[in-house]
Amino acid sequence: MYIQWLTNEKQIVLSSQALHGYDVLPKRVILNLGSWKNEMVIDYRSDFPADVIGLPAGLSPYFQIPNTLPYEMYLEERNLYLGPIIAFIPVGDRKRLTEERLNKLECYFTDYKSLKGLLYVGATNAIDPINGTIEGFYYDPEDEGKAPWKPGIFPYPNVLYRKTDFRNDIFQSLITTIGNKIFNTYFFDKWELWEWLSPYPSLKEHLPETRKLKNLEDLNLMLQAHPNVYLKLRNGSQGKGLIRVKKSIQGYHFIYRLEGEKVKSSSAEASQFIAELIKQKEYLIQEAIPIMQYEERNFDFRVIMQKNSSLQWTCPGIIARFGAKGNIATNFTKEGFALYGHQALEKVFKMSTKEAFIKEQELSEICLEVCQTLDKCGGHYGDLGIDVMIDSHQKVWILEVNKLHDHKMPLYALKDKQMYLKVVTNPFAYAKALAGFGRKEDTGKIP
């Protein structure tokens, strides 16, 4: 369905056939365009095109709705929805939405023909909470021979896909208006993850024991229970600030990812080291998992978890990442390599194809429980990357949940374009379904 702007009308105009299938044709409806709504009169006309909705020109002075895009429409009680209208916020500063960046983001809209509607990209500093608008660029592949990105100011959407941090006042404005149709809402840290998941026995058995690092006593308590522990930044990522710690007759061994080993021979030296470490940043102590190595390389698995058009969590891929030899992290991009999850299970653990399939199912089921628990106690999520390890006894351990996981990993790690396209398009298929729009044969909605 397309929009036609009517200069001499103050009402909605529809074909007499536009709402076929409904028992009662409403005369007054609440028109919903994203989060904007207004009560209006409908005029049904027999000579009006069935695939067009007529709207008064200048419907709002604050935003625009492009009339070159195909939309879907559906009626729910007295609410008439036209859309979907979906916002994607990947950056904080509008200046970063350069032509180059927008072109790189085009892959997210590969499936536009099945999505339809107004899909736009914005930045957090382009959000106007007073007028309920977001300035950015909408995607228009229909305009042949021209760039698909068009600038504009748009209403708050039906659904917002968040991939960057927000100021609290902006976030509260969005939550108040859009409600629970923002994902991923809250950027939790490693300690919050432990606090949320550890109360559940079925998940706690897969979590390395974790404590806050406040002093040497905390470290000693963990080293009494575990031969090796890791010191991790509470808000760290990509192995930054990672330190492995063990104790011997020589003292405390602090082993850095890149800088090598520092030995503190006395408790006083170790205590001073910890005090300096936590002076500016918060650290956690985490049990070191007795992981299986392959060719002197540590490795883990990235389990990609995303919701789909059925509003259900799915696992579009599992990637095994092998770090550099002798490195305590599993950053594989320089001296390491990656494999499909089942390939790594077969190679490292000598599993059969069937055994590897069953183990992958176990990984995805554990990660599914993690996602469902986070939805209940942490926020609204739809796109997560979960890092897990498997120890020498083939036990699964949950290491980290990434809210901003690298969507390009299937492409540069495995050169798997099909998995990559699934990963970048799944969030928008989910967003459309979350907005209430779907396939005509399933929902009775009007294309």
DODRENDREN-591860 format. One record per residue (C-alpha): residue number from 1; chain; x, y, z; residue in three letters. Coordinates in steps of 0.05 Angstrom, whole numbers, plus 5000, padded with zeros to 4 digits. Layout:
N
(NUM; A; (X; Y; Z); ALA);
...
//
This chain:
447
(1; A; (5000; 5000; 5000); MET);
(2; A; (5025; 5070; 4982); TYR);
(3; A; (5009; 5138; 5012); ILE);
(4; A; (4978; 5193; 4971); GLN);
(5; A; (4980; 5262; 5002); TRP);
(6; A; (4914; 5299; 4993); LEU);
(7; A; (4918; 5375; 4995); THR);
(8; A; (4843; 5389; 5003); ASN);
(9; A; (4825; 5336; 5053); GLU);
(10; A; (4825; 5332; 5129); LYS);
(11; A; (4807; 5259; 5132); GLN);
(12; A; (4833; 5191; 5113); ILE);
(13; A; (4810; 5166; 5045); VAL);
(14; A; (4807; 5092; 5029); LEU);
(15; A; (4778; 5048; 4976); SER);
(16; A; (4713; 5014; 4995); SER);
(17; A; (4751; 4948; 4987); GLN);
(18; A; (4810; 4968; 5031); ALA);
(19; A; (4784; 4936; 5095); LEU);
(20; A; (4750; 4876; 5064); HIS);
(21; A; (4743; 4819; 5113); GLY);
(22; A; (4723; 4863; 5172); TYR);
(23; A; (4651; 4857; 5197); ASP);
(24; A; (4645; 4931; 5213); VAL);
(25; A; (4678; 4988; 5175); LEU);
(26; A; (4696; 5043; 5226); PRO);
(27; A; (4680; 5114; 5211); LYS);
(28; A; (4729; 5143; 5260); ARG);
(29; A; (4797; 5111; 5275); VAL);
(30; A; (4861; 5126; 5312); ILE);
(31; A; (4914; 5130; 5259); LEU);
(32; A; (4981; 5103; 5283); ASN);
(33; A; (5045; 5123; 5247); LEU);
(34; A; (5100; 5094; 5289); GLY);
(35; A; (5088; 5121; 5359); SER);
(36; A; (5049; 5182; 5333); TRP);
(37; A; (4974; 5175; 5335); LYS);
(38; A; (4914; 5219; 5319); ASN);
(39; A; (4839; 5206; 5316); GLU);
(40; A; (4812; 5217; 5245); MET);
(41; A; (4750; 5206; 5202); VAL);
(42; A; (4753; 5155; 5145); ILE);
(43; A; (4719; 5168; 5079); ASP);
(44; A; (4708; 5105; 5037); TYR);
(45; A; (4705; 5116; 4962); ARG);
(46; A; (4690; 5066; 4908); SER);
(47; A; (4733; 5102; 4857); ASP);
(48; A; (4795; 5105; 4901); PHE);
(49; A; (4853; 5056; 4887); PRO);
(50; A; (4853; 4995; 4932); ALA);
(51; A; (4928; 4997; 4943); ASP);
(52; A; (4930; 5070; 4965); VAL);
(53; A; (4914; 5107; 5029); ILE);
(54; A; (4899; 5181; 5024); GLY);
(55; A; (4924; 5224; 5081); LEU);
(56; A; (4918; 5299; 5091); PRO);
(57; A; (4979; 5336; 5068); ALA);
(58; A; (5016; 5368; 5126); GLY);
(59; A; (4992; 5315; 5174); LEU);
(60; A; (5046; 5337; 5223); SER);
(61; A; (5092; 5398; 5221); PRO);
(62; A; (5146; 5359; 5259); TYR);
(63; A; (5161; 5298; 5216); PHE);
(64; A; (5154; 5268; 5146); GLN);
(65; A; (5128; 5202; 5121); ILE);
(66; A; (5156; 5185; 5052); PRO);
(67; A; (5101; 5168; 5001); ASN);
(68; A; (5148; 5131; 4954); THR);
(69; A; (5153; 5070; 5000); LEU);
(70; A; (5107; 5009; 5004); PRO);
(71; A; (5071; 5001; 5070); TYR);
(72; A; (5027; 4950; 5104); GLU);
(73; A; (4963; 4968; 5140); MET);
(74; A; (4919; 4934; 5191); TYR);
(75; A; (4861; 4950; 5236); LEU);
(76; A; (4857; 4930; 5309); GLU);
(77; A; (4793; 4952; 5343); GLU);
(78; A; (4793; 5027; 5326); ARG);
(79; A; (4868; 5032; 5315); ASN);
(80; A; (4891; 5036; 5242); LEU);
(81; A; (4965; 5019; 5236); TYR);
(82; A; (5007; 5039; 5176); LEU);
(83; A; (5078; 5015; 5174); GLY);
(84; A; (5121; 4985; 5198); PRO);
(85; A; (5163; 5044; 5221); ILE);
(86; A; (5229; 5019; 5250); ILE);
(87; A; (5287; 5060; 5276); ALA);
(88; A; (5359; 5033; 5278); PHE);
(89; A; (5405; 5073; 5324); ILE);
(90; A; (5477; 5049; 5314); PRO);
(91; A; (5516; 5112; 5334); VAL);
(92; A; (5514; 5168; 5384); GLY);
(93; A; (5533; 5226; 5338); ASP);
(94; A; (5495; 5244; 5275); ARG);
(95; A; (5561; 5267; 5243); LYS);
(96; A; (5582; 5194; 5242); ARG);
(97; A; (5525; 5177; 5194); LEU);
(98; A; (5569; 5191; 5134); THR);
(99; A; (5554; 5165; 5065); GLU);
(100; A; (5608; 5113; 5074); GLU);
(101; A; (5578; 5088; 5139); ARG);
(102; A; (5507; 5087; 5111); LEU);
(103; A; (5530; 5046; 5052); ASN);
(104; A; (5562; 4996; 5100); LYS);
(105; A; (5495; 4992; 5137); LEU);
(106; A; (5456; 4976; 5073); GLU);
(107; A; (5467; 4901; 5085); CYS);
(108; A; (5419; 4905; 5144); TYR);
(109; A; (5363; 4922; 5095); PHE);
(110; A; (5377; 4866; 5045); THR);
(111; A; (5308; 4837; 5059); ASP);
(112; A; (5271; 4903; 5050); TYR);
(113; A; (5221; 4874; 4999); LYS);
(114; A; (5192; 4830; 5053); SER);
(115; A; (5197; 4883; 5108); LEU);
(116; A; (5168; 4944; 5072); LYS);
(117; A; (5152; 5007; 5109); GLY);
(118; A; (5195; 5064; 5135); LEU);
(119; A; (5262; 5038; 5160); LEU);
(120; A; (5309; 5093; 5182); TYR);
(121; A; (5378; 5101; 5213); VAL);
(122; A; (5390; 5154; 5266); GLY);
(123; A; (5437; 5176; 5322); ALA);
(124; A; (5424; 5189; 5395); THR);
(125; A; (5440; 5263; 5390); ASN);
(126; A; (5389; 5269; 5333); ALA);
(127; A; (5332; 5247; 5378); ILE);
(128; A; (5283; 5303; 5397); ASP);
(129; A; (5243; 5283; 5459); PRO);
(130; A; (5201; 5346; 5457); ILE);
(131; A; (5171; 5333; 5388); ASN);
(132; A; (5179; 5258; 5391); GLY);
(133; A; (5222; 5256; 5328); THR);
(134; A; (5289; 5228; 5303); ILE);
(135; A; (5330; 5259; 5248); GLU);
(136; A; (5366; 5211; 5203); GLY);
(137; A; (5364; 5175; 5137); PHE);
(138; A; (5310; 5128; 5110); TYR);
(139; A; (5322; 5070; 5063); TYR);
(140; A; (5289; 5076; 4994); ASP);
(141; A; (5311; 5022; 4945); PRO);
(142; A; (5252; 5038; 4900); GLU);
(143; A; (5283; 5102; 4873); ASP);
(144; A; (5321; 5071; 4815); GLU);
(145; A; (5387; 5102; 4795); GLY);
(146; A; (5393; 5142; 4858); LYS);
(147; A; (5426; 5130; 4926); ALA);
(148; A; (5380; 5091; 4972); PRO);
(149; A; (5391; 5138; 5032); TRP);
(150; A; (5347; 5199; 5039); LYS);
(151; A; (5351; 5249; 5096); PRO);
(152; A; (5291; 5269; 5138); GLY);
(153; A; (5259; 5277; 5206); ILE);
(154; A; (5214; 5220; 5226); PHE);
(155; A; (5166; 5203; 5283); PRO);
(156; A; (5186; 5158; 5340); TYR);
(157; A; (5180; 5088; 5311); PRO);
(158; A; (5137; 5027; 5326); ASN);
(159; A; (5202; 4991; 5345); VAL);
(160; A; (5272; 5016; 5359); LEU);
(161; A; (5334; 4972; 5350); TYR);
(162; A; (5388; 4998; 5396); ARG);
(163; A; (5461; 4987; 5381); LYS);
(164; A; (5493; 5044; 5421); THR);
(165; A; (5487; 5077; 5489); ASP);
(166; A; (5435; 5131; 5504); PHE);
(167; A; (5433; 5189; 5552); ARG);
(168; A; (5385; 5174; 5608); ASN);
(169; A; (5336; 5230; 5592); ASP);
(170; A; (5333; 5208; 5518); ILE);
(171; A; (5324; 5136; 5539); PHE);
(172; A; (5267; 5153; 5587); GLN);
(173; A; (5232; 5193; 5533); SER);
(174; A; (5236; 5134; 5485); LEU);
(175; A; (5213; 5083; 5538); ILE);
(176; A; (5155; 5128; 5558); THR);
(177; A; (5131; 5134; 5486); THR);
(178; A; (5151; 5067; 5454); ILE);
(179; A; (5147; 5023; 5516); GLY);
(180; A; (5176; 4953; 5514); ASN);
(181; A; (5186; 4956; 5438); LYS);
(182; A; (5259; 4978; 5445); ILE);
(183; A; (5312; 4924; 5441); PHE);
(184; A; (5367; 4915; 5467); ASN);
(185; A; (5345; 4960; 5523); THR);
(186; A; (5397; 4955; 5579); TYR);
(187; A; (5473; 4948; 5572); PHE);
(188; A; (5489; 4905; 5632); PHE);
(189; A; (5559; 4891; 5656); ASP);
(190; A; (5594; 4827; 5678); LYS);
(191; A; (5575; 4834; 5751); TRP);
(192; A; (5501; 4846; 5735); GLU);
(193; A; (5502; 4785; 5690); LEU);
(194; A; (5527; 4743; 5748); TRP);
(195; A; (5475; 4773; 5795); GLU);
(196; A; (5419; 4759; 5746); TRP);
(197; A; (5437; 4688; 5725); LEU);
(198; A; (5469; 4657; 5786); SER);
(199; A; (5404; 4651; 5827); PRO);
(200; A; (5380; 4599; 5777); TYR);
(201; A; (5413; 4530; 5792); PRO);
(202; A; (5407; 4506; 5720); SER);
(203; A; (5448; 4567; 5698); LEU);
(204; A; (5494; 4575; 5758); LYS);
(205; A; (5525; 4507; 5745); GLU);
(206; A; (5550; 4536; 5678); HIS);
(207; A; (5576; 4601; 5707); LEU);
(208; A; (5648; 4611; 5732); PRO);
(209; A; (5646; 4634; 5804); GLU);
(210; A; (5652; 4710; 5805); THR);
(211; A; (5667; 4760; 5860); ARG);
(212; A; (5681; 4834; 5864); LYS);
(213; A; (5755; 4852; 5874); LEU);
(214; A; (5760; 4900; 5932); LYS);
(215; A; (5824; 4878; 5965); ASN);
(216; A; (5875; 4821; 5972); LEU);
(217; A; (5829; 4782; 6018); GLU);
(218; A; (5779; 4774; 5962); ASP);
(219; A; (5834; 4748; 5916); LEU);
(220; A; (5859; 4700; 5970); ASN);
(221; A; (5789; 4671; 5981); LEU);
(222; A; (5783; 4656; 5907); MET);
(223; A; (5853; 4627; 5902); LEU);
(224; A; (5837; 4580; 5960); GLN);
(225; A; (5779; 4552; 5920); ALA);
(226; A; (5811; 4554; 5851); HIS);
(227; A; (5884; 4544; 5828); PRO);
(228; A; (5877; 4599; 5776); ASN);
(229; A; (5831; 4659; 5771); VAL);
(230; A; (5822; 4717; 5723); TYR);
(231; A; (5818; 4790; 5739); LEU);
(232; A; (5769; 4823; 5691); LYS);
(233; A; (5745; 4893; 5681); LEU);
(234; A; (5672; 4898; 5703); ARG);
(235; A; (5658; 4935; 5638); ASN);
(236; A; (5714; 4906; 5595); GLY);
(237; A; (5709; 4875; 5527); SER);
(238; A; (5754; 4840; 5476); GLN);
(239; A; (5802; 4816; 5529); GLY);
(240; A; (5821; 4887; 5552); LYS);
(241; A; (5849; 4888; 5622); GLY);
(242; A; (5848; 4813; 5628); LEU);
(243; A; (5898; 4785; 5679); ILE);
(244; A; (5907; 4712; 5700); ARG);
(245; A; (5929; 4702; 5772); VAL);
(246; A; (5960; 4642; 5806); LYS);
(247; A; (5998; 4633; 5871); LYS);
(248; A; (6063; 4595; 5883); SER);
(249; A; (6120; 4594; 5934); ILE);
(250; A; (6149; 4653; 5895); GLN);
(251; A; (6086; 4694; 5909); GLY);
(252; A; (6029; 4720; 5867); TYR);
(253; A; (6036; 4714; 5792); HIS);
(254; A; (5997; 4766; 5752); PHE);
(255; A; (5998; 4745; 5679); ILE);
(256; A; (5977; 4797; 5628); TYR);
(257; A; (5949; 4782; 5559); ARG);
(258; A; (6003; 4823; 5523); LEU);
(259; A; (6052; 4848; 5575); GLU);
(260; A; (6074; 4782; 5605); GLY);
(261; A; (6081; 4763; 5677); GLU);
(262; A; (6090; 4805; 5740); LYS);
(263; A; (6108; 4769; 5805); VAL);
(264; A; (6092; 4800; 5872); LYS);
(265; A; (6131; 4761; 5925); SER);
(266; A; (6096; 4787; 5987); SER);
(267; A; (6025; 4800; 6009); SER);
(268; A; (6042; 4873; 6018); ALA);
(269; A; (6066; 4879; 5946); GLU);
(270; A; (6005; 4842; 5921); ALA);
(271; A; (5958; 4885; 5962); SER);
(272; A; (5991; 4948; 5935); GLN);
(273; A; (5985; 4921; 5864); PHE);
(274; A; (5910; 4909; 5873); ILE);
(275; A; (5899; 4977; 5904); ALA);
(276; A; (5932; 5010; 5844); GLU);
(277; A; (5892; 4966; 5796); LEU);
(278; A; (5824; 4983; 5824); ILE);
(279; A; (5838; 5057; 5838); LYS);
(280; A; (5804; 5080; 5774); GLN);
(281; A; (5768; 5019; 5747); LYS);
(282; A; (5725; 4964; 5777); GLU);
(283; A; (5751; 4893; 5771); TYR);
(284; A; (5720; 4825; 5783); LEU);
(285; A; (5753; 4759; 5802); ILE);
(286; A; (5729; 4700; 5762); GLN);
(287; A; (5744; 4626; 5768); GLU);
(288; A; (5791; 4604; 5712); ALA);
(289; A; (5759; 4547; 5673); ILE);
(290; A; (5804; 4486; 5661); PRO);
(291; A; (5795; 4492; 5586); ILE);
(292; A; (5816; 4445; 5532); MET);
(293; A; (5872; 4472; 5488); GLN);
(294; A; (5885; 4457; 5415); TYR);
(295; A; (5956; 4465; 5389); GLU);
(296; A; (5973; 4509; 5450); GLU);
(297; A; (5915; 4555; 5433); ARG);
(298; A; (5858; 4575; 5479); ASN);
(299; A; (5791; 4574; 5444); PHE);
(300; A; (5719; 4590; 5458); ASP);
(301; A; (5653; 4591; 5421); PHE);
(302; A; (5611; 4651; 5400); ARG);
(303; A; (5538; 4630; 5401); VAL);
(304; A; (5496; 4680; 5362); ILE);
(305; A; (5426; 4686; 5391); MET);
(306; A; (5372; 4728; 5356); GLN);
(307; A; (5297; 4733; 5356); LYS);
(308; A; (5262; 4722; 5290); ASN);
(309; A; (5196; 4739; 5255); SER);
(310; A; (5160; 4690; 5301); SER);
(311; A; (5184; 4729; 5361); LEU);
(312; A; (5225; 4669; 5383); GLN);
(313; A; (5299; 4663; 5401); TRP);
(314; A; (5339; 4626; 5348); THR);
(315; A; (5412; 4608; 5338); CYS);
(316; A; (5435; 4627; 5268); PRO);
(317; A; (5506; 4605; 5280); GLY);
(318; A; (5561; 4580; 5327); ILE);
(319; A; (5633; 4601; 5313); ILE);
(320; A; (5694; 4571; 5348); ALA);
(321; A; (5751; 4621; 5358); ARG);
(322; A; (5823; 4599; 5368); PHE);
(323; A; (5871; 4650; 5396); GLY);
(324; A; (5945; 4659; 5385); ALA);
(325; A; (5992; 4606; 5414); LYS);
(326; A; (6007; 4621; 5487); GLY);
(327; A; (5957; 4678; 5492); ASN);
(328; A; (5907; 4676; 5549); ILE);
(329; A; (5853; 4709; 5506); ALA);
(330; A; (5817; 4680; 5446); THR);
(331; A; (5823; 4740; 5400); ASN);
(332; A; (5834; 4704; 5334); PHE);
(333; A; (5838; 4760; 5284); THR);
(334; A; (5914; 4766; 5281); LYS);
(335; A; (5948; 4700; 5297); GLU);
(336; A; (5889; 4654; 5308); GLY);
(337; A; (5835; 4624; 5266); PHE);
(338; A; (5761; 4605; 5268); ALA);
(339; A; (5719; 4544; 5251); LEU);
(340; A; (5646; 4527; 5251); TYR);
(341; A; (5625; 4502; 5319); GLY);
(342; A; (5614; 4430; 5296); HIS);
(343; A; (5681; 4429; 5261); GLN);
(344; A; (5717; 4450; 5325); ALA);
(345; A; (5680; 4397; 5366); LEU);
(346; A; (5700; 4343; 5316); GLU);
(347; A; (5772; 4367; 5311); LYS);
(348; A; (5788; 4382; 5385); VAL);
(349; A; (5744; 4333; 5422); PHE);
(350; A; (5745; 4278; 5368); LYS);
(351; A; (5669; 4277; 5366); MET);
(352; A; (5630; 4242; 5312); SER);
(353; A; (5583; 4284; 5268); THR);
(354; A; (5524; 4262; 5311); LYS);
(355; A; (5560; 4277; 5377); GLU);
(356; A; (5580; 4346; 5352); ALA);
(357; A; (5508; 4360; 5331); PHE);
(358; A; (5482; 4340; 5400); ILE);
(359; A; (5535; 4383; 5434); LYS);
(360; A; (5516; 4443; 5391); GLU);
(361; A; (5444; 4432; 5411); GLN);
(362; A; (5466; 4433; 5484); GLU);
(363; A; (5503; 4499; 5473); LEU);
(364; A; (5443; 4532; 5440); SER);
(365; A; (5394; 4506; 5493); GLU);
(366; A; (5437; 4534; 5550); ILE);
(367; A; (5443; 4600; 5513); CYS);
(368; A; (5368; 4601; 5500); LEU);
(369; A; (5357; 4596; 5576); GLU);
(370; A; (5406; 4653; 5586); VAL);
(371; A; (5368; 4696; 5536); CYS);
(372; A; (5300; 4680; 5565); GLN);
(373; A; (5325; 4696; 5635); THR);
(374; A; (5355; 4762; 5613); LEU);
(375; A; (5288; 4780; 5581); ASP);
(376; A; (5254; 4768; 5648); LYS);
(377; A; (5301; 4803; 5695); CYS);
(378; A; (5346; 4849; 5655); GLY);
(379; A; (5308; 4883; 5598); GLY);
(380; A; (5283; 4869; 5528); HIS);
(381; A; (5334; 4835; 5483); TYR);
(382; A; (5333; 4808; 5412); GLY);
(383; A; (5405; 4806; 5388); ASP);
(384; A; (5460; 4777; 5432); LEU);
(385; A; (5527; 4742; 5423); GLY);
(386; A; (5543; 4693; 5479); ILE);
(387; A; (5615; 4670; 5492); ASP);
(388; A; (5620; 4599; 5520); VAL);
(389; A; (5677; 4551; 5534); MET);
(390; A; (5679; 4475; 5538); ILE);
(391; A; (5728; 4445; 5588); ASP);
(392; A; (5767; 4381; 5584); SER);
(393; A; (5708; 4344; 5614); HIS);
(394; A; (5663; 4373; 5560); GLN);
(395; A; (5625; 4416; 5609); LYS);
(396; A; (5596; 4481; 5580); VAL);
(397; A; (5614; 4547; 5614); TRP);
(398; A; (5581; 4614; 5601); ILE);
(399; A; (5635; 4668; 5598); LEU);
(400; A; (5602; 4731; 5572); GLU);
(401; A; (5540; 4759; 5539); VAL);
(402; A; (5554; 4812; 5486); ASN);
(403; A; (5500; 4864; 5473); LYS);
(404; A; (5539; 4895; 5414); LEU);
(405; A; (5568; 4832; 5384); HIS);
(406; A; (5605; 4836; 5318); ASP);
(407; A; (5555; 4820; 5262); HIS);
(408; A; (5611; 4814; 5211); LYS);
(409; A; (5644; 4756; 5247); MET);
(410; A; (5613; 4702; 5202); PRO);
(411; A; (5639; 4740; 5142); LEU);
(412; A; (5711; 4752; 5162); TYR);
(413; A; (5719; 4690; 5206); ALA);
(414; A; (5685; 4638; 5162); LEU);
(415; A; (5673; 4675; 5097); LYS);
(416; A; (5601; 4652; 5105); ASP);
(417; A; (5558; 4704; 5070); LYS);
(418; A; (5493; 4665; 5082); GLN);
(419; A; (5503; 4665; 5158); MET);
(420; A; (5524; 4738; 5156); TYR);
(421; A; (5461; 4759; 5119); LEU);
(422; A; (5418; 4721; 5169); LYS);
(423; A; (5453; 4756; 5227); VAL);
(424; A; (5444; 4826; 5198); VAL);
(425; A; (5372; 4817; 5174); THR);
(426; A; (5342; 4777; 5232); ASN);
(427; A; (5335; 4837; 5279); PRO);
(428; A; (5292; 4874; 5228); PHE);
(429; A; (5248; 4814; 5215); ALA);
(430; A; (5239; 4811; 5290); TYR);
(431; A; (5226; 4886; 5293); ALA);
(432; A; (5172; 4882; 5240); LYS);
(433; A; (5136; 4825; 5277); ALA);
(434; A; (5144; 4862; 5343); LEU);
(435; A; (5111; 4922; 5311); ALA);
(436; A; (5051; 4879; 5295); GLY);
(437; A; (5061; 4872; 5221); PHE);
(438; A; (5070; 4806; 5185); GLY);
(439; A; (5054; 4765; 5124); ARG);
(440; A; (4985; 4777; 5094); LYS);
(441; A; (4965; 4703; 5094); GLU);
(442; A; (4983; 4697; 5168); ASP);
(443; A; (4954; 4761; 5196); THR);
(444; A; (4902; 4789; 5149); GLY);
(445; A; (4943; 4852; 5142); LYS);
(446; A; (4939; 4892; 5079); ILE);
(447; A; (5002; 4902; 5036); PRO);
//
